[in-house]
Amino acid sequence: MNDLVQRWMHGHRSVGIEVAIALGAFLLSVGAGMIVMIGLPSDYFVRSEARSDPPRRHPALRIVLLIAKNLLGGVLLLLGLVMAVPLVPGPGLLFILLGIGLLNFPGKRSLERRLLRFQRVLASVNALRSRFGRPPILIE
């Protein structure tokens, strides 16, 4: 029996590596999502979208950062969609919300607010924030 297990493991080494990479990516994304949700100001969704003077950056750096932010948002959105499928563990709706938050598109703020009006989503976000001593997220 031991020989059979060893032969199977020898023939399937890459599966273990792939599982480890997938698990590591999952844990990193969950950790990053939690950090963002905990760090959001509680009035983020009720304050106006107008920002005070944005920091002055070189135009090329601003474009690179904008592209990187939107790519990360797209990845988080896709991860959220995968995790929202039944029988797939993970905070899918939270990742959808985070991904949308990072993407730039017209109507983004109203879509975020609509997602937070789902009681389950808002309860999950606020439960996470309360564990870390943060005030609950306010919505209109």
CORQUI-V842026 format. One line per field, one symbol per residue. ss: DSSP state (h for helix, s for strand, l for the rest). burial: 1 if it has 9 or more other ideal C-beta (glycine too) atoms within 8 Angstrom, else 0. Layout:
ss=???
burial=???
This chain:
ss=lhhhhhhhhhhlhhhhhhhhhhhhhhhhhhhhhhhhhhhlllllllllllllllllllhhhhhhhhhhhhhhhhhhhhhhhhhllllllllhhhhhhhhhhhlllllhhhhhhhhhllhhhhhhhhhhhhhlllllllll
burial=00000000100000010000000001001100110111000100100000000000000001001100110111111111111100010111111111111110000100111011000011011101110000001010
